Amino acid sequence: MELNHNDPSAPGHGSKEPTTLIKGPLHDGIEAVLDFCRGNSLWPVTFGLACCAIEMMSAGGARYDLSRFGYEVFRPSPRQADLMIVAGTVTDKMAPLLKTIYDQMPEPKYVLAMGGCAICGGPFTDSYSVVQGVDTIVPVDVYVPGCPPRPEALIDGILKIRAMLRHPELREVRFNA
Amino acid sequence: MRDINKIAAVLPKAEVRDGALVIQASEAVEVLAAVKALGGFALFDITCVDRPAGTPPASAEGAVPAYPACFELAWRIWDLSEGSKDILTIRSFIDHDRAEAPSVMAVWKSADMLEREVWDLMGIRFTGRPHLERVLNRADFEGHPLRKDFVMPKRDRFPPASWDKKAAEGGQ
């Protein structure tokens, strides 16, 4: 059970350890099983912002067939999703909406920054209205570089999240694809 | 295709220059109303260009007199009559220090968003219309970014604390 970390008076506030009902090896075992299952059925929230979204749609289509890994269930509601693929340029006007959608997703949730724009602003990084990387707004788990990345790269990025779920120690490792 | 000279003949105060009708900005409402009265026209775009002094626009016909720095405001009107795909352009030139034009929302309601966009990016203040607000930029954005004198604000990589209401209230 996650507690509200925004509330300073709540127990567990400020500590990195999530407060759970069960602790110890049993909890770790249950979480490992759940993470294994999650890794095989990540449900992304439909969040295409620019041309990267075309590649994302292509990855979901028959040719690249994201569904063979179990990730094709793009949800129209963030409440049903556990992975946010930020595919495209995030503008200042869009940033609060992105944050709202992220906040609406249930824990555990993962963010994949797809393409140069989502990673650092891309070619628009000097613009007056473009967010310089989505990691300034929400925590990002996996970065998929490219402009835009090919569908294979996106699939590889989601598989990196799967690897991270199966082997939590990989969170500390920086992948080089 | 309708002859632009014939259109200009029935309009009150318009001259044909460079394939477009040139009017005074203050007369936009009556001119556009007269165009609409001809039938078969639809306003589909309002654009604006910030022209620095002494640079006449490139023209196919040439011989366009130089004019001082100004905003060139253009209403682009689609001729939807049968067999036509033409676009009628109505231009006006506006002083830099009095960037103002009457709103044509009363004539064509589609002008609503278009005028708000021009206001947002170019800072042309359209008079006589409600809620002239920004469309593409955040409401607290300062300046009009497509103007030539726009100075790029210095940005931190991380957004200011006020970008998100919740962050401003001390959350996160």
Interface residues (C-beta under 8 A of the other chain):
Chain A: N6 T91 D92 K93 A95 P96 K99 D126 Y128 S129 V131 Q132 G133 T136 I137
Chain B: L136 N137 R138 F141 P145 F150 M152 P153 R155 R157 F158 P159 W163 D164 K165 K166 G171 Q172
